[in-house]
Structures are given as C-alpha cells and as structure tokens.
Amino acid sequence: MPSKSRFIKSIVAAAKSEEVELPWSRGANRQAMIERRQQDRTATQQAKRA
C-alpha cells in the first residue's frame, strides 16, 4: 500500500472518530503546563530585578 493512500485512510478514520480532544478538555495536564509557564515567567522577572 503506498504511503499516500495509507495517510489518507488514517486521516479519514480520524475524521470519522468522535474522540476529538479539545484544548480545554485536557484538564490536569494543561493546568500543570500553565502553572509551570507562570512560575518560569515570575522567576525570570525576579532575576531581572535583582
């Protein structure tokens, strides 16, 4: 099977599935990422002030 047709089949299968993970439905992983980013920003701002 050529790679192009295999790719197309996988795209069609993904489009037919109802299990789309939206950004706001990721829950704990997303919240942890946001908190890490805010901590990094705070640490950088404090380092610039010192």
Legacy VTK file of the C-alpha trace (Angstrom):
# vtk DataFile Version 3.0
C-alpha trace
ASCII
DATASET POLYDATA
POINTS 50 float
0.000 0.000 0.000
1.502 3.344 -0.982
2.196 5.693 1.887
-0.088 8.378 0.448
-3.170 6.138 0.462
-2.313 4.895 3.961
-2.069 8.520 5.111
-5.409 9.394 3.520
-7.051 6.384 5.167
-5.708 7.392 8.574
-6.988 10.956 8.112
-10.441 9.711 7.110
-10.539 7.344 10.092
-9.542 10.157 12.451
-12.200 12.436 10.992
-14.877 9.782 11.495
-13.997 9.222 15.137
-15.876 11.310 17.675
-12.969 11.464 20.129
-11.526 14.880 19.408
-9.504 16.256 22.321
-10.101 19.969 22.585
-7.615 22.225 24.394
-9.923 22.965 27.326
-10.742 19.295 27.895
-7.175 18.239 28.704
-7.647 19.082 32.356
-4.755 18.417 34.723
-2.001 18.288 32.082
-2.970 21.673 30.680
-3.291 23.253 34.127
0.146 21.972 35.126
1.658 23.416 31.934
0.055 26.808 32.588
1.346 26.869 36.176
4.903 25.959 35.065
4.840 28.714 32.469
3.669 31.276 35.041
6.363 30.175 37.518
9.034 30.495 34.828
7.812 33.977 33.952
7.825 35.033 37.631
11.339 33.642 38.159
12.602 35.485 35.088
11.069 38.772 36.234
12.610 38.397 39.701
16.017 37.641 38.201
15.829 40.772 36.065
15.048 42.905 39.128
17.936 41.568 41.184
LINES 1 51
50 0 1 2 3 4 5 6 7 8 9 10 11 12 13 14 15 16 17 18 19 20 21 22 23 24 25 26 27 28 29 30 31 32 33 34 35 36 37 38 39 40 41 42 43 44 45 46 47 48 49
